[in-house]
Amino acid sequence: MCLAIPAEVVAIDGDMATVSLDGVHKEISLALVEDISVGDYVIVHVGFALSRLDPEEAAATLALFAEASTS
């Protein structure tokens, strides 16, 4: 099973970005998406942003992950 995770873009350098997920920063590729800006949320899978995600949807998904980890 594969898992794609929403993360917030905190920095961009060309086709690479740094994303933050609960304080953890990771460098990812933006090669598969266009027009991403700092502050956007993206779906991340194996080091690539797959798509932009609405902030409300990202928050709801992250809340579900948090709830599942406490169960």
N, C-alpha and C positions, 0 to 999 in steps of 0.2 A: 504494500500500500504506500502511496506517495502522499506527501503532505505539503501543501503550499500555505504560506503564512503571510498575513498582512503586516507590513512594516512601514514606518514613516521615513521618507527621504530627508536626511539632515544635511547632506552635502552632495554636490555634483562636480565631477571632473571629467569632462568629455563624455565618453560612453560608459563611464563608471560612476557609481553613486555609493555613498555611505548611508545605510539605513539603520534605524534604531528600533529595537523591539524590547520593551521593558528594560531599557538601559543598556542592552547589549548592542554594540555596533558591529556591523559587518559590511564589507565591500562587496557590491554586486554589479552585474553588467546591466546596462540599459539598452543593449543592442536590439532587443525584441520589441521595444516600446518607443513611442514618440512623444515629444512635448511634455516631459516630466519636469516638475519644478520642485525646489526645496519646499517641504511642507506637505507634498502629496503623499498619499498612501498607495503602495503598490503590493501586488501579490507576488511573493518571492518563492521560487522553487529552484533548488540546486544552484544557487548563485546567480539566477537571472530574474529580473522583473518580467512578469508575464503580462500584466495589465495594471491600469490605474484603478483604484478602488475608492468609492465614495467614503468620506470620513465617518459618516454615521454607520455605514455597513462595516467598516473596519473596526469601529468601537464595539459593535454588537458581536462580531466574530471573535475579537480578542476577549470579550467578557465571557463568551462560551468556553474558550480555551481555559480561562482562569477558573471558571466554575468546574470544569471537568478535572482540572488538576487538584482540586481540593476534595473531590469525591472519593 
